[in-house]
């Protein structure tokens, strides 16, 4: 086989490789939602989430993590936490999770009234008595209201 044909064959194989571009994992609406979340966390508006930004965001959610916890969270990024790294970390965490509609349908099974709401007491009971049981502390850390 001539070198030109061999080179052409290699180029074709490269073109068929799966992309490693993190932006290809999400649609534009999802990327926009992640960007809004990133901007809410980036309190200093410098394009990077640092330890203080993360602590402030967690405090706004009623949590007071110690430095060790925040350091552990920050160490998940191999470098500065800009938007691309933020999206990469979420992509890794979300890889293999169910699509949003499947999750909504699962929660819908517990919405006895069909109102889009699972009452807190009912959710607490389900989470602490079924499947992989949550502790009371884990349930307490969950946000109070989310609409289906």
Helices and strands as residue ranges (DSSP letters): H 3-16, G 22-25, H 28-41, H 51-60, H 67-74, H 83-94, H 100-108, H 120-129, H 136-140
